[in-house]
Amino acid sequence: MTILTTTELREHIETDLGDDALQRLADDAESLIIATAGETGSRTENFNAFGFPSGRDRVIFAALAIDTITSINERDDLDGDPTTLSSDDWEKQGKRQLFRLGGGTNPRSLWAQHVTLIYQPVVDTTIRKMVQVDLVKLENMFSGAAREEQGDFEVWHKASDDATKILARLKTSNNELPIA
């Protein structure tokens, strides 16, 4: 996935870098974004309730805000056949909560021991674009030295602190959970 092309980046950044060098900075920024906020495609999450003899709670929480749910499968043990749940077996509340319903096609008051959720998270492309622009701008102006001195003039660079602040904007783009 390419968030922004070099042509699109040049609309936001004034630089003498060639396209190849600018693309390397864009790729590095994109790698940081993916490491911080994850990929944007379909997501599969597994919930296991080892140690809970009566099954999971009535509620499970997806890691990211859910846009659409592709499927939910549950089974009582690892060797058992999975049951694909119907949309009347669960209810989505808020951005990430899924409640198990007792009166649907596959009624059950609690989630089974093993649940597989496949969903499409809410897309945060706009935030990712702006974060990539800011990271590339920061990397473009950063000289690589922690401190520069010329005569009476001295400059301290805090690029890593600035990059952390820029990436922090991704932490709330899809969910309210801080990413450690």
N, CA, C and O atoms as a DFTB+ gen file, in Angstrom:
720 C
 N C O
     1  1       0.843      -1.179       0.000
     2  2       0.000       0.000       0.000
     3  2       0.884       1.237       0.000
     4  3       1.816       1.342       0.798
     5  1       0.596       2.157      -0.882
     6  2       1.282       3.436      -0.871
     7  2       0.280       4.479      -0.425
     8  3      -0.756       4.676      -1.061
     9  1       0.595       5.146       0.675
    10  2      -0.328       6.146       1.184
    11  2      -0.340       7.356       0.252
    12  3      -1.398       7.769      -0.222
    13  1       0.837       7.921      -0.007
    14  2       0.968       9.056      -0.916
    15  2       2.107       8.794      -1.901
    16  3       3.119       8.193      -1.539
    17  1       1.944       9.238      -3.129
    18  2       3.010       9.135      -4.121
    19  2       3.970      10.315      -3.922
    20  3       3.669      11.253      -3.184
    21  1       5.113      10.254      -4.581
    22  2       6.069      11.371      -4.477
    23  2       5.463      12.651      -5.041
    24  3       5.728      13.734      -4.519
    25  1       4.669      12.554      -6.076
    26  2       4.009      13.734      -6.647
    27  2       3.061      14.356      -5.623
    28  3       3.032      15.576      -5.461
    29  1       2.290      13.521      -4.936
    30  2       1.372      14.029      -3.909
    31  2       2.142      14.627      -2.735
    32  3       1.734      15.648      -2.181
    33  1       3.258      13.996      -2.353
    34  2       4.069      14.540      -1.262
    35  2       4.639      15.914      -1.615
    36  3       4.719      16.792      -0.757
    37  1       5.029      16.098      -2.862
    38  2       5.602      17.385      -3.292
    39  2       4.586      18.528      -3.203
    40  3       4.978      19.694      -3.166
    41  1       3.295      18.211      -3.169
    42  2       2.271      19.238      -2.977
    43  2       2.329      19.817      -1.566
    44  3       1.859      20.929      -1.326
    45  1       2.910      19.055      -0.631
    46  2       2.964      19.461       0.781
    47  2       4.369      19.788       1.263
    48  3       4.538      20.461       2.280
    49  1       5.373      19.318       0.539
    50  2       6.753      19.421       1.003
    51  2       7.611      20.054      -0.082
    52  3       7.593      19.630      -1.237
    53  1       8.358      21.070       0.310
    54  2       9.323      21.664      -0.603
    55  2      10.680      21.047      -0.309
    56  3      11.208      21.162       0.797
    57  1      11.240      20.381      -1.334
    58  2      12.507      19.683      -1.126
    59  2      13.288      19.596      -2.435
    60  3      12.716      19.625      -3.525
    61  1      14.593      19.490      -2.300
    62  2      15.465      19.283      -3.450
    63  2      15.741      17.800      -3.687
    64  3      16.458      17.450      -4.624
    65  1      15.198      16.954      -2.877
    66  2      15.415      15.515      -3.024
    67  2      14.831      15.013      -4.341
    68  3      13.798      15.498      -4.803
    69  1      15.508      14.034      -4.936
    70  2      14.976      13.385      -6.124
    71  2      13.830      12.464      -5.756
    72  3      13.581      12.203      -4.579
    73  1      13.136      11.976      -6.769
    74  2      11.985      11.106      -6.528
    75  2      12.355       9.834      -5.772
    76  3      11.608       9.395      -4.897
    77  1      13.509       9.235      -6.103
    78  2      13.915       7.999      -5.415
    79  2      14.164       8.238      -3.932
    80  3      13.726       7.454      -3.089
    81  1      14.873       9.327      -3.612
    82  2      15.166       9.644      -2.209
    83  2      13.884       9.985      -1.457
    84  3      13.702       9.555      -0.318
    85  1      13.003      10.747      -2.078
    86  2      11.736      11.102      -1.443
    87  2      10.878       9.847      -1.239
    88  3      10.197       9.717      -0.222
    89  1      10.914       8.935      -2.200
    90  2      10.151       7.696      -2.064
    91  2      10.673       6.852      -0.902
    92  3       9.883       6.216      -0.204
    93  1      11.991       6.836      -0.684
    94  2      12.556       6.100       0.460
    95  2      12.052       6.686       1.777
    96  3      11.715       5.942       2.698
    97  1      12.000       8.026       1.872
    98  2      11.470       8.664       3.088
    99  2       9.987       8.319       3.263
   100  3       9.533       8.046       4.375
   101  1       9.240       8.333       2.158
   102  2       7.814       8.003       2.221
   103  2       7.619       6.552       2.658
   104  3       6.726       6.259       3.453
   105  1       8.447       5.647       2.144
   106  2       8.360       4.236       2.530
   107  2       8.684       4.034       4.001
   108  3       8.023       3.254       4.687
   109  1       9.704       4.739       4.486
   110  2      10.054       4.659       5.909
   111  2       8.901       5.166       6.776
   112  3       8.558       4.551       7.786
   113  1       8.310       6.290       6.375
   114  2       7.187       6.847       7.132
   115  2       6.007       5.879       7.124
   116  3       5.349       5.683       8.146
   117  1       5.747       5.285       5.981
   118  2       4.647       4.331       5.882
   119  2       4.892       3.110       6.766
   120  3       3.961       2.605       7.394
   121  1       6.126       2.637       6.819
   122  2       6.460       1.509       7.696
   123  2       6.203       1.846       9.155
   124  3       5.680       1.020       9.902
   125  1       6.568       3.056       9.565
   126  2       6.297       3.491      10.942
   127  2       4.800       3.554      11.216
   128  3       4.343       3.162      12.290
   129  1       4.043       4.046      10.248
   130  2       2.588       4.152      10.413
   131  2       1.977       2.762      10.562
   132  3       1.130       2.549      11.430
   133  1       2.392       1.824       9.732
   134  2       1.858       0.466       9.807
   135  2       2.271      -0.206      11.116
   136  3       1.475      -0.920      11.726
   137  1       3.515       0.020      11.548
   138  2       3.969      -0.558      12.826
   139  2       3.175       0.004      13.995
   140  3       2.954      -0.693      14.986
   141  1       2.746       1.251      13.890
   142  2       2.011       1.894      14.982
   143  2       0.520       1.584      14.946
   144  3      -0.071       1.258      15.976
   145  1      -0.094       1.682      13.765
   146  2      -1.551       1.575      13.677
   147  2      -2.041       0.330      12.949
   148  3      -3.247       0.089      12.895
   149  1      -1.137      -0.464      12.391
   150  2      -1.539      -1.680      11.700
   151  2      -1.920      -1.454      10.251
   152  3      -2.002      -0.322       9.775
   153  1      -2.150      -2.567       9.559
   154  2      -2.572      -2.531       8.163
   155  2      -4.014      -2.040       8.078
   156  3      -4.732      -2.015       9.078
   157  1      -4.430      -1.648       6.870
   158  2      -5.779      -1.121       6.705
   159  2      -6.769      -2.135       6.159
   160  3      -7.965      -1.846       6.126
   161  1      -6.333      -3.293       5.737
   162  2      -7.228      -4.277       5.131
   163  2      -8.035      -5.050       6.152
   164  3      -8.097      -4.686       7.327
   165  1      -8.650      -6.119       5.685
   166  2      -9.459      -6.993       6.525
   167  2      -8.626      -7.513       7.696
   168  3      -7.429      -7.763       7.559
   169  1      -9.271      -7.669       8.837
   170  2      -8.573      -8.061      10.054
   171  2      -9.249      -9.290      10.658
   172  3     -10.476      -9.383      10.700
   173  1      -8.424     -10.234      11.124
   174  2      -8.935     -11.423      11.803
   175  2      -8.452     -11.410      13.234
   176  3      -7.256     -11.265      13.490
   177  1      -9.372     -11.562      14.169
   178  2      -9.022     -11.621      15.592
   179  2      -9.585     -12.893      16.189
   180  3     -10.709     -13.296      15.891
   181  1      -8.783     -13.518      17.038
   182  2      -9.196     -14.732      17.734
   183  2      -9.311     -14.436      19.222
   184  3      -8.426     -13.828      19.824
   185  1     -10.413     -14.877      19.793
   186  2     -10.654     -14.720      21.223
   187  2     -10.751     -16.119      21.821
   188  3     -11.583     -16.925      21.406
   189  1      -9.896     -16.396      22.796
   190  2      -9.886     -17.701      23.446
   191  2     -10.144     -17.513      24.928
   192  3      -9.619     -16.593      25.555
   193  1     -10.962     -18.400      25.481
   194  2     -11.379     -18.263      26.874
   195  2     -10.827     -19.364      27.743
   196  3     -11.563     -19.946      28.541
   197  1      -9.547     -19.668      27.611
   198  2      -8.958     -20.682      28.471
   199  2      -9.098     -20.258      29.929
   200  3      -8.806     -19.115      30.281
   201  1      -9.540     -21.173      30.764
   202  2      -9.684     -20.871      32.181
   203  2     -11.061     -20.354      32.551
   204  3     -11.314     -20.094      33.727
   205  1     -11.960     -20.196      31.589
   206  2     -13.321     -19.756      31.877
   207  2     -14.263     -20.909      31.566
   208  3     -14.674     -21.067      30.416
   209  1     -14.620     -21.725      32.569
   210  2     -15.361     -22.954      32.313
   211  2     -16.730     -22.745      31.675
   212  3     -17.212     -23.635      30.974
   213  1     -17.359     -21.623      31.889
   214  2     -18.698     -21.424      31.312
   215  2     -18.658     -20.574      30.054
   216  3     -19.688     -20.042      29.641
   217  1     -17.496     -20.435      29.439
   218  2     -17.412     -19.657      28.203
   219  2     -16.999     -18.224      28.462
   220  3     -16.774     -17.811      29.600
   221  1     -16.907     -17.497      27.405
   222  2     -16.506     -16.099      27.491
   223  2     -17.638     -15.278      28.087
   224  3     -18.737     -15.774      28.335
   225  1     -17.345     -14.060      28.300
   226  2     -18.354     -13.110      28.726
   227  2     -19.429     -12.969      27.663
   228  3     -19.408     -13.651      26.639
   229  1     -20.340     -12.099      27.918
   230  2     -21.379     -11.813      26.922
   231  2     -20.889     -10.797      25.893
   232  3     -21.486     -10.651      24.826
   233  1     -19.794     -10.092      26.215
   234  2     -19.278      -9.026      25.357
   235  2     -17.837      -9.338      24.952
   236  3     -17.035      -9.780      25.776
   237  1     -17.516      -9.107      23.682
   238  2     -16.122      -9.119      23.254
   239  2     -15.834      -7.759      22.611
   240  3     -16.733      -7.102      22.086
   241  1     -14.575      -7.356      22.664
   242  2     -14.160      -6.070      22.130
   243  2     -13.141      -6.284      21.018
   244  3     -12.110      -6.922      21.229
   245  1     -13.428      -5.754      19.843
   246  2     -12.462      -5.785      18.746
   247  2     -11.353      -4.789      19.056
   248  3     -11.570      -3.822      19.787
   249  1     -10.177      -5.021      18.507
   250  2      -9.048      -4.124      18.757
   251  2      -9.238      -2.771      18.088
   252  3      -8.792      -1.750      18.612
   253  1      -9.896      -2.755      16.934
   254  2     -10.108      -1.513      16.193
   255  2     -11.598      -1.274      15.998
   256  3     -12.408      -2.189      16.147
   257  1     -11.948      -0.052      15.666
   258  2     -13.347       0.272      15.377
   259  2     -13.783      -0.528      14.155
   260  3     -13.061      -0.604      13.161
   261  1     -14.966      -1.123      14.237
   262  2     -15.473      -2.011      13.190
   263  2     -16.300      -1.216      12.193
   264  3     -17.212      -0.478      12.565
   265  1     -15.959      -1.383      10.902
   266  2     -16.790      -0.806       9.842
   267  2     -17.826      -1.845       9.424
   268  3     -19.027      -1.603       9.539
   269  1     -17.369      -2.994       8.940
   270  2     -18.270      -4.082       8.562
   271  2     -17.717      -5.409       9.070
   272  3     -16.504      -5.598       9.168
   273  1     -18.618      -6.308       9.384
   274  2     -18.219      -7.643       9.858
   275  2     -18.400      -8.625       8.711
   276  3     -19.477      -8.724       8.124
   277  1     -17.328      -9.351       8.401
   278  2     -17.367     -10.366       7.347
   279  2     -17.954     -11.653       7.898
   280  3     -18.873     -12.221       7.308
   281  1     -17.423     -12.124       9.040
   282  2     -17.963     -13.334       9.656
   283  2     -17.526     -13.440      11.106
   284  3     -16.511     -12.880      11.523
   285  1     -18.331     -14.179      11.857
   286  2     -17.993     -14.539      13.234
   287  2     -18.236     -16.040      13.357
   288  3     -19.337     -16.529      13.104
   289  1     -17.188     -16.759      13.751
   290  2     -17.284     -18.204      13.979
   291  2     -16.966     -18.470      15.435
   292  3     -16.122     -17.802      16.032
   293  1     -17.651     -19.454      16.002
   294  2     -17.330     -19.855      17.372
   295  2     -17.378     -21.369      17.486
   296  3     -18.064     -22.055      16.729
   297  1     -16.617     -21.868      18.466
   298  2     -16.598     -23.296      18.751
   299  2     -16.237     -23.492      20.211
   300  3     -15.588     -22.649      20.831
   301  1     -16.673     -24.622      20.743
   302  2     -16.481     -24.887      22.168
   303  2     -15.104     -25.430      22.496
   304  3     -14.616     -25.227      23.608
   305  1     -14.459     -26.119      21.554
   306  2     -13.103     -26.584      21.795
   307  2     -12.317     -26.492      20.496
   308  3     -12.892     -26.308      19.424
   309  1     -11.002     -26.620      20.598
   310  2     -10.145     -26.448      19.430
   311  2     -10.402     -27.461      18.331
   312  3     -10.196     -27.168      17.153
   313  1     -10.849     -28.648      18.704
   314  2     -11.092     -29.701      17.722
   315  2     -12.517     -29.698      17.186
   316  3     -12.827     -30.421      16.239
   317  1     -13.380     -28.895      17.782
   318  2     -14.779     -28.889      17.371
   319  2     -15.005     -28.169      16.055
   320  3     -14.174     -27.381      15.603
   321  1     -16.143     -28.458      15.455
   322  2     -16.515     -27.785      14.216
   323  2     -16.993     -26.372      14.536
   324  3     -17.778     -26.174      15.463
   325  1     -16.515     -25.384      13.763
   326  2     -16.955     -24.011      14.021
   327  2     -18.395     -23.788      13.548
   328  3     -18.849     -24.370      12.563
   329  1     -19.080     -22.936      14.278
   330  2     -20.425     -22.512      13.902
   331  2     -20.328     -21.084      13.402
   332  3     -19.845     -20.201      14.112
   333  1     -20.788     -20.857      12.179
   334  2     -20.801     -19.497      11.645
   335  2     -22.072     -18.824      12.140
   336  3     -23.179     -19.306      11.899
   337  1     -21.903     -17.722      12.825
   338  2     -23.042     -17.043      13.421
   339  2     -23.784     -16.191      12.400
   340  3     -23.191     -15.639      11.473
   341  1     -25.086     -16.100      12.593
   342  2     -25.927     -15.229      11.775
   343  2     -25.934     -13.843      12.397
   344  3     -25.547     -13.667      13.552
   345  1     -26.374     -12.873      11.631
   346  2     -26.383     -11.497      12.145
   347  2     -27.365     -11.305      13.298
   348  3     -27.284     -10.305      14.011
   349  1     -28.298     -12.253      13.496
   350  2     -29.215     -12.143      14.630
   351  2     -28.673     -12.834      15.889
   352  3     -29.362     -12.899      16.906
   353  1     -27.437     -13.350      15.817
   354  2     -26.809     -13.997      16.969
   355  2     -25.970     -13.029      17.795
   356  3     -25.570     -13.351      18.914
   357  1     -25.705     -11.858      17.255
   358  2     -24.845     -10.884      17.927
   359  2     -25.346      -9.480      17.595
   360  3     -26.105      -9.274      16.648
   361  1     -24.903      -8.537      18.394
   362  2     -25.270      -7.139      18.160
   363  2     -24.047      -6.265      18.378
   364  3     -23.350      -6.398      19.384
   365  1     -23.792      -5.382      17.442
   366  2     -22.680      -4.432      17.569
   367  2     -23.191      -3.191      18.285
   368  3     -24.210      -2.613      17.906
   369  1     -22.474      -2.794      19.316
   370  2     -22.807      -1.571      20.033
   371  2     -21.554      -0.716      20.114
   372  3     -20.480      -1.218      20.445
   373  1     -21.678       0.545      19.821
   374  2     -20.512       1.423      19.809
   375  2     -19.613       1.074      18.639
   376  3     -20.070       0.546      17.625
   377  1     -18.342       1.372      18.784
   378  2     -17.393       1.150      17.698
   379  2     -16.777      -0.238      17.712
   380  3     -16.430      -0.772      16.658
   381  1     -16.633      -0.840      18.912
   382  2     -15.854      -2.067      19.035
   383  2     -16.552      -3.196      19.773
   384  3     -16.041      -4.316      19.771
   385  1     -17.684      -2.960      20.398
   386  2     -18.324      -3.968      21.249
   387  2     -19.244      -4.877      20.449
   388  3     -20.020      -4.427      19.607
   389  1     -19.133      -6.178      20.739
   390  2     -20.049      -7.157      20.165
   391  2     -20.699      -7.932      21.310
   392  3     -20.010      -8.553      22.119
   393  1     -22.028      -7.890      21.370
   394  2     -22.790      -8.593      22.392
   395  2     -23.349      -9.885      21.799
   396  3     -23.854      -9.891      20.676
   397  1     -23.256     -10.966      22.550
   398  2     -23.810     -12.265      22.135
   399  2     -25.271     -12.274      22.532
   400  3     -25.606     -11.964      23.676
   401  1     -26.150     -12.626      21.600
   402  2     -27.590     -12.631      21.841
   403  2     -28.096     -14.053      22.044
   404  3     -27.661     -14.986      21.368
   405  1     -29.004     -14.200      22.970
   406  2     -29.528     -15.519      23.309
   407  2     -30.714     -15.960      22.488
   408  3     -31.170     -17.093      22.648
   409  1     -31.238     -15.116      21.611
   410  2     -32.460     -15.491      20.903
   411  2     -32.329     -15.563      19.398
   412  3     -33.343     -15.502      18.702
   413  1     -31.131     -15.690      18.865
   414  2     -30.945     -15.705      17.413
   415  2     -31.018     -17.098      16.810
   416  3     -31.540     -18.026      17.428
   417  1     -30.493     -17.237      15.609
   418  2     -30.461     -18.505      14.892
   419  2     -29.641     -19.549      15.645
   420  3     -29.996     -20.728      15.668
   421  1     -28.536     -19.106      16.265
   422  2     -27.672     -19.972      17.077
   423  2     -27.657     -19.404      18.495
   424  3     -26.671     -18.786      18.898
   425  1     -28.737     -19.604      19.259
   426  2     -28.856     -18.938      20.557
   427  2     -27.821     -19.412      21.567
   428  3     -27.500     -20.597      21.663
   429  1     -27.316     -18.444      22.308
   430  2     -26.341     -18.734      23.361
   431  2     -26.206     -17.468      24.196
   432  3     -26.140     -16.370      23.644
   433  1     -26.164     -17.604      25.497
   434  2     -26.092     -16.411      26.343
   435  2     -24.683     -15.844      26.466
   436  3     -24.514     -14.655      26.734
   437  1     -23.659     -16.696      26.269
   438  2     -22.270     -16.243      26.347
   439  2     -21.526     -16.682      25.083
   440  3     -21.933     -17.629      24.411
   441  1     -20.436     -15.988      24.771
   442  2     -19.605     -16.408      23.640
   443  2     -18.986     -17.769      23.948
   444  3     -18.726     -18.079      25.111
   445  1     -18.752     -18.569      22.936
   446  2     -18.122     -19.876      23.103
   447  2     -16.658     -19.698      23.515
   448  3     -16.144     -18.580      23.557
   449  1     -15.997     -20.823      23.817
   450  2     -14.599     -20.785      24.260
   451  2     -13.666     -20.178      23.215
   452  3     -12.691     -19.518      23.573
   453  1     -13.948     -20.390      21.940
   454  2     -13.083     -19.913      20.856
   455  2     -13.929     -19.164      19.830
   456  3     -14.861     -19.719      19.250
   457  1     -13.587     -17.894      19.617
   458  2     -14.333     -17.046      18.679
   459  2     -13.340     -16.465      17.680
   460  3     -12.274     -15.979      18.058
   461  1     -13.704     -16.522      16.395
   462  2     -12.910     -15.891      15.344
   463  2     -13.770     -14.810      14.699
   464  3     -14.855     -15.076      14.182
   465  1     -13.261     -13.603      14.743
   466  2     -13.961     -12.437      14.192
   467  2     -13.168     -11.930      12.988
   468  3     -11.982     -11.621      13.109
   469  1     -13.818     -11.844      11.834
   470  2     -13.196     -11.280      10.633
   471  2     -13.992     -10.032      10.275
   472  3     -15.203     -10.094      10.060
   473  1     -13.294      -8.893      10.214
   474  2     -13.994      -7.640       9.964
   475  2     -13.116      -6.651       9.205
   476  3     -11.902      -6.822       9.090
   477  1     -13.762      -5.628       8.699
   478  2     -13.084      -4.522       8.037
   479  2     -13.092      -3.356       9.019
   480  3     -14.160      -2.872       9.392
   481  1     -11.900      -2.895       9.447
   482  2     -11.878      -1.766      10.373
   483  2     -12.258      -0.459       9.674
   484  3     -12.190      -0.349       8.450
   485  1     -12.648       0.502      10.461
   486  2     -12.927       1.844       9.943
   487  2     -11.640       2.381       9.330
   488  3     -10.571       2.283       9.933
   489  1     -11.744       2.944       8.143
   490  2     -10.574       3.445       7.423
   491  2     -10.174       4.818       7.961
   492  3     -11.014       5.695       8.162
   493  1      -8.873       4.980       8.189
   494  2      -8.353       6.250       8.697
   495  2      -7.340       6.850       7.722
   496  3      -6.308       7.381       8.133
   497  1      -7.645       6.758       6.441
   498  2      -6.716       7.175       5.386
   499  2      -6.317       8.635       5.511
   500  3      -5.147       8.964       5.316
   501  1      -7.243       9.513       5.827
   502  2      -6.935      10.944       5.928
   503  2      -5.881      11.203       6.991
   504  3      -4.938      11.958       6.757
   505  1      -6.030      10.587       8.150
   506  2      -5.048      10.765       9.222
   507  2      -3.705      10.183       8.803
   508  3      -2.663      10.792       9.047
   509  1      -3.717       9.010       8.176
   510  2      -2.473       8.385       7.720
   511  2      -1.743       9.271       6.711
   512  3      -0.517       9.368       6.749
   513  1      -2.479       9.913       5.818
   514  2      -1.850      10.803       4.838
   515  2      -1.153      11.979       5.532
   516  3      -0.011      12.307       5.212
   517  1      -1.841      12.599       6.468
   518  2      -1.257      13.759       7.142
   519  2      -0.071      13.360       8.018
   520  3       0.905      14.103       8.117
   521  1      -0.150      12.204       8.645
   522  2       0.971      11.711       9.449
   523  2       2.166      11.412       8.545
   524  3       3.304      11.714       8.905
   525  1       1.918      10.824       7.380
   526  2       3.023      10.550       6.463
   527  2       3.664      11.858       5.993
   528  3       4.890      11.951       5.936
   529  1       2.871      12.850       5.661
   530  2       3.419      14.151       5.244
   531  2       4.293      14.722       6.351
   532  3       5.410      15.169       6.091
   533  1       3.795      14.712       7.580
   534  2       4.554      15.297       8.697
   535  2       5.833      14.517       8.982
   536  3       6.863      15.119       9.287
   537  1       5.786      13.193       8.889
   538  2       6.995      12.391       9.117
   539  2       8.036      12.628       8.025
   540  3       9.228      12.726       8.316
   541  1       7.599      12.719       6.786
   542  2       8.534      12.977       5.685
   543  2       9.120      14.384       5.820
   544  3      10.313      14.581       5.590
   545  1       8.291      15.363       6.190
   546  2       8.810      16.726       6.419
   547  2       9.879      16.707       7.503
   548  3      10.939      17.312       7.350
   549  1       9.599      16.020       8.583
   550  2      10.537      15.945       9.699
   551  2      11.839      15.273       9.262
   552  3      12.924      15.771       9.562
   553  1      11.736      14.171       8.571
   554  2      12.926      13.441       8.125
   555  2      13.711      14.247       7.092
   556  3      14.940      14.185       7.060
   557  1      13.018      14.989       6.260
   558  2      13.651      15.809       5.233
   559  2      14.484      16.935       5.838
   560  3      15.539      17.286       5.311
   561  1      14.009      17.496       6.940
   562  2      14.745      18.625       7.539
   563  2      15.723      18.184       8.618
   564  3      16.547      18.986       9.058
   565  1      15.655      16.927       9.058
   566  2      16.531      16.438      10.122
   567  2      17.901      16.116       9.547
   568  3      18.013      15.391       8.558
   569  1      18.934      16.653      10.165
   570  2      20.290      16.475       9.644
   571  2      20.956      15.186      10.119
   572  3      21.980      14.791       9.562
   573  1      20.414      14.534      11.113
   574  2      21.013      13.320      11.638
   575  2      21.856      13.571      12.876
   576  3      22.227      12.626      13.571
   577  1      22.164      14.823      13.161
   578  2      22.970      15.154      14.343
   579  2      22.040      15.551      15.479
   580  3      20.989      16.152      15.255
   581  1      22.433      15.210      16.692
   582  2      21.646      15.599      17.856
   583  2      21.840      17.082      18.173
   584  3      20.957      17.725      18.740
   585  1      23.014      17.618      17.797
   586  2      23.301      19.013      18.095
   587  2      24.188      19.579      16.987
   588  3      25.121      18.924      16.523
   589  1      23.876      20.807      16.573
   590  2      24.703      21.518      15.602
   591  2      25.155      22.834      16.219
   592  3      24.407      23.485      16.948
   593  1      26.370      23.207      15.920
   594  2      26.917      24.440      16.482
   595  2      27.703      25.164      15.394
   596  3      28.500      24.563      14.672
   597  1      27.457      26.478      15.295
   598  2      28.206      27.310      14.365
   599  2      28.370      28.678      15.015
   600  3      27.415      29.447      15.126
   601  1      29.586      28.965      15.439
   602  2      29.832      30.221      16.160
   603  2      29.068      30.228      17.464
   604  3      29.161      29.288      18.254
   605  1      28.311      31.291      17.690
   606  2      27.498      31.410      18.901
   607  2      26.126      30.743      18.748
   608  3      25.336      30.712      19.692
   609  1      25.858      30.226      17.586
   610  2      24.551      29.637      17.299
   611  2      24.593      28.134      17.541
   612  3      25.478      27.444      17.035
   613  1      23.637      27.628      18.312
   614  2      23.581      26.204      18.658
   615  2      22.149      25.705      18.490
   616  3      21.210      26.371      18.927
   617  1      21.971      24.546      17.864
   618  2      20.654      23.958      17.649
   619  2      20.659      22.519      18.151
   620  3      21.553      21.735      17.834
   621  1      19.632      22.190      18.948
   622  2      19.430      20.817      19.412
   623  2      18.262      20.236      18.638
   624  3      17.207      20.862      18.535
   625  1      18.444      19.044      18.093
   626  2      17.384      18.387      17.330
   627  2      16.724      17.321      18.191
   628  3      17.396      16.541      18.864
   629  1      15.401      17.302      18.158
   630  2      14.650      16.296      18.901
   631  2      13.717      15.553      17.943
   632  3      12.515      15.449      18.186
   633  1      14.279      15.049      16.872
   634  2      13.466      14.407      15.837
   635  2      12.689      13.216      16.376
   636  3      11.527      13.031      16.016
   637  1      13.303      12.404      17.231
   638  2      12.592      11.218      17.711
   639  2      11.400      11.610      18.579
   640  3      10.356      10.960      18.517
   641  1      11.539      12.662      19.389
   642  2      10.399      13.147      20.179
   643  2       9.297      13.662      19.267
   644  3       8.115      13.402      19.497
   645  1       9.692      14.395      18.229
   646  2       8.703      14.926      17.293
   647  2       8.009      13.795      16.540
   648  3       6.795      13.841      16.340
   649  1       8.756      12.790      16.123
   650  2       8.161      11.658      15.414
   651  2       7.177      10.913      16.314
   652  3       6.122      10.479      15.850
   653  1       7.507      10.764      17.576
   654  2       6.610      10.103      18.524
   655  2       5.304      10.880      18.658
   656  3       4.227      10.287      18.719
   657  1       5.401      12.204      18.705
   658  2       4.192      13.038      18.802
   659  2       3.354      12.930      17.540
   660  3       2.126      12.894      17.611
   661  1       4.005      12.879      16.391
   662  2       3.274      12.750      15.128
   663  2       2.564      11.403      15.078
   664  3       1.386      11.335      14.728
   665  1       3.271      10.335      15.426
   666  2       2.682       9.000      15.404
   667  2       1.575       8.839      16.444
   668  3       0.682       8.009      16.271
   669  1       1.622       9.616      17.510
   670  2       0.603       9.519      18.558
   671  2      -0.784       9.862      18.018
   672  3      -1.789       9.427      18.581
   673  1      -0.851      10.628      16.949
   674  2      -2.154      10.959      16.362
   675  2      -2.845       9.713      15.832
   676  3      -4.073       9.679      15.747
   677  1      -2.077       8.686      15.473
   678  2      -2.659       7.444      14.980
   679  2      -3.328       6.641      16.082
   680  3      -4.210       5.832      15.796
   681  1      -2.942       6.838      17.306
   682  2      -3.445       6.028      18.410
   683  2      -4.946       6.167      18.591
   684  3      -5.593       5.240      19.078
   685  1      -5.512       7.299      18.213
   686  2      -6.949       7.482      18.374
   687  2      -7.671       7.542      17.036
   688  3      -8.845       7.911      16.984
   689  1      -6.988       7.185      15.958
   690  2      -7.643       7.262      14.652
   691  2      -8.735       6.204      14.490
   692  3      -9.748       6.456      13.837
   693  1      -8.537       5.030      15.077
   694  2      -9.531       3.959      14.968
   695  2     -10.111       3.525      16.311
   696  3     -11.195       2.944      16.359
   697  1      -9.415       3.796      17.374
   698  2      -9.898       3.314      18.656
   699  2      -9.419       4.219      19.767
   700  3      -8.649       5.153      19.544
   701  1      -9.871       3.936      20.931
   702  2      -9.488       4.729      22.084
   703  2      -8.457       4.040      22.940
   704  3      -8.180       4.489      24.052
   705  1      -7.876       2.947      22.444
   706  2      -6.878       2.212      23.209
   707  2      -5.490       2.730      22.883
   708  3      -5.144       2.817      21.705
   709  1      -4.682       3.078      23.870
   710  2      -3.322       3.471      23.563
   711  2      -2.522       2.272      23.063
   712  3      -2.701       1.149      23.534
   713  1      -1.654       2.522      22.120
   714  2      -0.792       1.469      21.587
   715  2       0.556       1.587      22.263
   716  3       1.215       2.622      22.161
   717  1       0.975       0.532      22.957
   718  2       2.244       0.588      23.689
   719  2       3.405       0.308      22.786
   720  3       4.552       0.314      23.234
